[in-house]
């Protein structure tokens, strides 16, 4: 799915699903961990866009 979509968020999501499955980890915990990182990524992307607009 991530190969067909070629979008980072989709790749990240499918990677989390695959990794949780391979490690027999709780899908709930894996998705919660991924979701907690989302605001950090959003802030980082916003800063990069802000810097590129100033140049």
N, C-alpha and C positions, 0 to 999 in steps of 0.2 A: 504494500500500500504506500509506504513512504517513497519508494522508487518512482511510482507513478505520479505522486503528488508533487515531489521535489520542493517541499516546503519544510523549513527547519522545525516548526512546531509539530508537524505531523511526524517527521522523522524522530523527534525526541519522544513523542508519545508512543509510537510503535516500538522504539528501542526499549522504553521502560517496560512495555508489556512483554517483549521477548525476554529481557533480562530477568524479570520476575518469574516468568515461566521456567526458564532454564535453571534458576537457583531454587525453585520451589518456594519462593518467597510469597508473602502475603501481597496480593495485588492492591489491597486497600492501603497498606503502608507505603508501597512503592509509589502509588499515585498521589498520596498525601505529601510525600517527600518532594515529588516533582512539582506539585502545586505550590509548595512553600517557596520554591526557587523562582517561580514565575515573576513575582514582583521585583526581584533583584534583576532579572534579565530585562524586564520592561524599563526599569530605571536606567540601566546601562545603555540600552538602545536609544533612549530619549536623550541621554547626554551626548552620545555619538552624533545623533542627528543635529542637535543644537550646535555642536562644535563645527560640523561641516557647513552649516548655514552661515556661520560667521566668517568663514574663509572666502 
